[in-house]
Amino acid sequence: MINVFQPTVGAAELDALSEVFASGWLGRGPRTAAFEAAFAAHIGVEPAHMTFLSSGTAGLFLAIELLGLGPGDDVVLPSVSFVAAANAITASGARTVFCDVDPRTLNPSCDDVERAVTGRTRAVVILHYGGYPGDIAAVADFCRQRGLMLIEDAACAVASTVSGRACGTFGDIAMWSFDAMKVLVTGDGGMLWVRDPELAARAGRLSYHGLAQDSGLRSAARVPHRWWELKVRDFGRRVVGNDVTAAIGAVQLSRLPDLLRRRAEIVRLYDELLADTPGVRLPPPLPDGHTSSYYFYWVQLDATVRDAVAADLLQRGIYTTFRYPPLHKVPVYGARVVLPETEQAAEETLLLPLHAGLDDDEVRTVAGELRAAVRRHGAGYEEEQR
């Protein structure tokens, strides 16, 4: 099977794990702090504002809590988003107000966001679809003008930028995901950045039981008298990352330029192989000044053939998918809205395999099988067979 997502890990990650095991300290400790600092440097922010977590989803839930969102509040979210964002909003008691997206980029425009704002809107959550930054600079300006908080779901955008500025640093809070399918993987894990220093400190407490003190084993030089006594500042939970996953993450971060280079090569090869293929629309080009993490590579087909093409590819050992199914269609969120561009994109879009482990022959196989499947199911195929 040629997988749509696949981690790229090897001996260097194993060596890092061996060092953690030999240290005898597997929990949150010095390697966690080092990974937070290294990722902060990668993004271009201060490490004190960064917290390594057990998942990106935990970061979304913390973001909603840190901003005090709840009953009576509206939060705008593009319908093409991962379910975790809508769950985090809805679980707080706030109302998720879904906005439309551009049917080609699957990112919302600033106008899409503005149309969804109500008199009760307090925050906006933006996903960078497939690692493509989208209209984030304009959305961030709009939110500042309206006094709205902006949360960036940068799960797909570990290295995406606009005019040299990292996605994740345009808003008030951002999270990144490092699960086993992402560009940078730690198995499970995520990173949370909070602009406000007081909220950043609170994020650290909320992620570890609301405690205000460090473990004595983690920082012996700063251990207070009777360090075992609890100082609970917030009613938190345990969603921290640890030195095992942080060690993997540090190696992955050092390899990130090579992983991104390979992804970009695969995208260019798909573009070349699929150019001018009847019935196949490729991802739109990036605007000037934008860089992508190339998490997704998507094509768009006629809605009448998309599912049949996907089934054909699966039978031939090529796994494809669509992410993310429209959340406004999920009954539990109680949305009563028609989003025509989102609904069109959801019926036409198909993600092709894209990960650093793909070789050129596999990319050619995917492209060739896609072209053949589209011909089989496209208009006029029956006449060709007669």
C-alpha positions in Angstrom: 0.0 0.0 0.0 1.2 3.5 -0.9 0.1 5.4 2.2 -1.3 8.9 2.1 0.6 9.8 5.3 3.6 8.1 6.8 6.3 9.1 9.4 9.9 9.3 8.4 11.9 8.1 11.4 15.1 6.0 11.8 18.3 5.4 13.7 18.8 8.9 14.9 15.4 8.9 16.7 16.3 5.5 18.2 19.6 6.8 19.5 17.8 9.7 21.1 15.4 7.4 22.8 18.3 5.2 24.1 19.8 8.3 25.7 16.5 9.1 27.4 16.2 5.5 28.7 19.8 5.6 30.0 19.1 8.8 31.9 16.4 7.2 34.0 14.1 10.2 33.5 11.3 9.6 31.1 8.8 12.3 32.1 8.7 16.0 31.6 12.3 17.1 32.1 15.4 18.7 30.5 14.8 17.3 27.0 11.3 18.7 27.1 12.6 22.1 27.9 15.2 21.8 25.2 12.7 20.9 22.6 10.4 23.8 23.6 13.4 26.2 23.2 14.4 24.7 19.9 10.9 24.9 18.5 10.5 28.4 19.8 13.7 29.4 17.9 12.4 27.7 14.8 9.1 29.7 15.0 10.9 32.9 16.1 9.4 33.4 19.5 10.5 33.4 23.2 10.7 29.8 24.7 8.9 31.0 27.9 5.7 31.3 25.8 5.9 27.7 24.5 4.5 24.5 26.2 5.1 21.0 24.9 1.9 19.0 25.3 0.6 15.5 24.8 -1.3 16.4 21.7 -2.4 19.3 19.5 -5.9 18.6 20.6 -5.0 19.4 24.2 -3.6 22.7 22.9 -7.0 23.6 21.3 -8.9 22.8 24.5 -6.4 24.8 26.6 -6.6 27.8 24.1 -10.4 27.9 24.6 -10.0 27.7 28.4 -7.3 30.4 28.5 -9.5 32.9 26.6 -12.4 32.2 29.0 -14.8 31.3 26.2 -18.0 29.7 27.2 -21.8 30.0 27.2 -23.1 33.1 25.4 -19.9 33.4 23.2 -19.6 32.7 19.5 -16.4 31.4 17.9 -16.0 31.5 14.1 -14.4 28.3 12.6 -14.0 27.3 9.0 -16.2 24.2 8.4 -13.2 22.5 6.7 -11.4 22.0 10.0 -10.4 19.0 12.1 -13.1 17.8 14.6 -10.9 18.7 17.6 -11.4 22.4 17.1 -15.2 22.2 17.0 -15.1 19.8 20.0 -13.0 22.2 22.0 -15.3 25.1 21.3 -18.6 23.2 21.9 -17.4 21.5 25.0 -16.8 24.9 26.6 -20.5 25.8 26.1 -19.6 28.4 23.4 -21.3 28.2 20.0 -19.3 27.2 17.0 -20.3 29.4 14.0 -19.0 27.8 10.8 -17.7 29.9 7.9 -17.2 29.0 4.3 -13.9 28.5 2.5 -12.5 29.1 -0.9 -13.3 25.9 -2.9 -9.8 25.7 -4.4 -7.6 26.6 -1.5 -10.0 25.2 1.2 -8.9 28.1 3.4 -11.4 30.9 4.4 -10.9 34.4 3.0 -11.2 37.3 5.3 -14.6 38.0 3.8 -15.7 34.5 4.7 -14.7 35.1 8.3 -16.3 38.5 8.5 -19.6 37.2 7.1 -19.8 34.7 10.0 -19.1 37.2 12.8 -22.1 37.9 15.0 -22.7 40.3 17.9 -21.6 37.6 20.3 -18.4 36.6 18.5 -15.4 36.7 20.8 -12.8 34.6 18.9 -11.9 33.2 15.5 -10.1 29.8 15.0 -8.2 29.5 11.7 -6.7 26.3 10.2 -3.9 26.5 7.6 -5.2 23.9 5.2 -2.7 21.4 4.2 0.1 23.7 5.3 -0.9 26.5 2.9 -1.0 29.8 5.0 -4.2 31.2 3.4 -5.5 34.7 4.2 -4.0 34.7 7.7 -2.5 38.2 7.6 -5.7 39.8 6.6 -7.7 37.8 9.1 -5.3 38.7 11.9 -5.7 42.4 11.0 -9.5 42.1 10.9 -9.5 40.4 14.3 -7.4 43.2 15.8 -9.7 45.8 14.4 -12.8 44.1 15.8 -11.3 43.2 19.2 -11.5 39.5 18.5 -9.1 36.9 19.8 -7.4 34.8 17.1 -6.4 31.1 17.6 -4.3 29.6 14.9 -4.7 25.8 14.4 -1.2 25.4 12.8 -1.3 21.6 13.0 -0.6 21.4 9.3 1.8 24.4 9.2 4.9 23.4 11.1 7.1 25.4 8.7 4.7 27.6 6.7 5.4 31.3 6.5 4.0 34.6 5.1 6.6 37.2 4.2 9.1 35.4 6.4 6.7 35.3 9.4 5.8 31.9 10.8 2.2 30.7 10.7 1.2 30.5 14.3 2.6 33.9 15.3 -0.1 36.0 13.7 -2.7 35.5 16.4 -3.0 35.4 20.2 -2.6 31.6 20.7 -1.4 28.8 18.4 -1.0 25.1 18.5 1.0 22.6 16.3 0.4 18.9 16.1 3.2 16.2 16.0 1.1 13.1 15.8 2.2 10.1 13.7 0.8 11.5 10.5 2.3 15.0 10.6 5.4 16.5 8.9 7.3 16.5 12.2 6.3 13.6 14.4 6.7 12.6 18.0 4.2 9.7 18.0 1.7 11.9 19.8 2.4 15.4 20.9 1.8 19.1 20.2 3.1 22.5 21.0 1.2 25.5 22.4 2.3 29.1 22.0 0.6 31.9 23.9 1.4 35.6 23.1 0.4 37.1 26.5 3.1 36.2 29.1 0.6 35.8 32.0 -1.6 33.5 29.9 1.5 31.6 28.8 2.5 30.9 32.4 -1.1 29.8 33.1 -1.0 27.5 30.2 2.0 25.7 31.8 0.1 25.4 35.0 -3.2 24.2 33.5 -1.3 21.5 31.5 0.1 20.1 34.8 -2.6 19.9 37.4 -2.7 23.7 38.0 0.5 23.3 40.1 2.7 26.4 40.5 6.0 24.6 41.4 8.4 22.5 39.4 9.3 19.0 40.3 12.3 18.7 42.6 13.9 16.1 40.3 13.5 18.4 37.3 15.2 21.5 38.9 17.1 20.6 42.0 18.9 23.9 42.2 15.6 25.7 42.7 13.8 23.4 45.1 12.1 25.3 47.9 11.8 24.1 51.5 9.3 21.3 51.8 9.0 21.1 48.0 6.4 18.3 48.3 3.7 20.7 49.5 1.2 21.5 46.8 0.7 25.0 45.4 -2.4 24.8 43.3 -3.1 28.0 41.3 -5.6 26.6 38.7 -7.8 23.6 38.4 -5.7 21.9 35.6 -5.2 18.5 34.2 -2.2 16.5 33.0 -1.6 17.0 29.3 2.1 17.7 29.2 4.6 16.2 26.8 7.6 14.2 28.1 11.3 13.6 27.5 10.6 10.4 25.4 8.5 12.2 22.9 10.5 15.4 23.1 13.7 13.5 22.3 12.1 12.2 19.1 10.8 15.7 18.4 14.3 17.3 18.7 15.7 14.9 16.2 12.8 15.5 13.8 13.2 19.2 14.1 16.8 18.9 13.1 15.8 16.9 10.1 12.9 19.2 9.2 14.7 21.1 6.4 15.4 17.8 4.6 11.9 16.5 5.1 10.4 19.7 3.8 12.8 19.7 0.8 11.6 16.2 -0.1 8.0 17.1 0.2 8.5 20.1 -2.1 10.2 17.8 -4.6 7.2 15.4 -4.6 4.7 18.3 -5.0 6.7 19.6 -8.0 6.8 16.1 -9.5 3.0 15.7 -9.1 2.5 19.1 -10.7 4.6 18.0 -13.6 3.0 14.6 -14.1 -0.6 15.8 -13.7 -0.3 19.0 -15.6 -3.0 19.4 -18.3 -4.7 16.1 -17.3 -8.3 16.3 -18.4 -10.7 16.3 -15.5 -8.0 16.9 -12.9 -7.5 20.3 -11.2 -4.3 20.8 -9.2 -3.8 22.9 -6.0 -3.6 26.6 -6.8 -0.2 28.2 -6.7 1.0 29.8 -3.6 0.7 33.6 -3.5 4.0 35.6 -3.5 5.6 35.6 -0.1 3.9 32.4 1.1 5.7 29.2 1.9 4.0 25.9 2.6 4.8 22.9 4.8 3.2 20.8 2.0 1.3 18.6 4.4 -1.5 17.8 1.8 -1.4 17.5 -2.0 -4.9 17.6 -3.3 -6.6 17.3 -6.6 -10.1 18.1 -7.5 -12.3 16.0 -9.7 -15.9 16.1 -10.9 -18.1 15.2 -7.9 -19.7 12.4 -10.0 -16.4 10.5 -10.3 -14.4 11.4 -7.2 -15.5 8.5 -5.0 -15.2 6.0 -7.8 -11.7 7.2 -8.6 -10.7 6.8 -4.9 -12.1 3.3 -4.8 -10.2 2.3 -8.0 -6.9 3.7 -6.5 -7.5 1.8 -3.2 -8.0 -1.5 -5.2 -4.6 -0.8 -6.8 -2.8 -0.3 -3.5 -3.0 3.5 -3.3 -4.6 5.0 -0.3 -6.2 8.5 -0.8 -8.6 10.4 1.4 -10.4 13.7 2.0 -9.7 16.0 4.9 -11.5 17.5 6.5 -15.2 16.6 6.1 -17.5 19.6 6.6 -18.2 20.1 10.3 -21.4 22.1 9.7 -22.8 18.8 8.4 -22.2 17.0 11.7 -25.5 17.0 13.6 -24.0 17.2 17.1 -22.8 20.8 16.4 -26.4 22.0 15.6 -25.4 24.2 12.7 -28.2 25.4 10.5 -26.2 27.0 7.7 -25.6 26.3 4.0 -21.9 26.8 2.9 -21.9 26.2 -0.8 -18.2 26.6 -1.4 -17.3 24.2 1.4 -19.9 21.6 0.2 -18.5 21.8 -3.4 -14.9 21.3 -2.2 -15.9 18.4 0.0 -17.4 16.5 -3.0 -14.6 17.2 -5.4 -11.3 17.1 -3.4 -9.1 14.1 -3.0 -5.8 14.0 -1.1 -3.0 12.0 -2.8 -0.1 10.3 -0.9 2.5 12.9 0.3 5.2 12.1 2.7 9.0 12.2 2.7 9.3 8.4 2.4 7.8 8.4 -1.1 10.2 7.7 -3.9 9.9 9.1 -7.4 8.7 5.8 -8.9 5.8 5.7 -6.3 4.8 9.2 -7.2 4.8 8.3 -10.9 2.7 5.2 -10.0 0.1 7.4 -8.1 -0.1 9.9 -10.9 -0.4 7.3 -13.6 -3.1 5.3 -11.8 -5.0 8.6 -11.1 -4.9 9.5 -14.8 -6.1 6.1 -15.7 -8.9 6.0 -13.2 -10.2 9.5 -14.3 -10.2 8.3 -17.9 -12.2 5.2 -16.9 -14.8 7.1 -15.1 -14.8 10.4 -17.0 -17.4 11.5 -19.6 -16.9 9.8 -22.9 -15.2 6.7 -21.5 -18.0 4.4 -22.6 -17.9 5.7 -26.1 -14.1 5.1 -26.3 -14.7 1.5 -25.4 -17.2 0.8 -28.2 
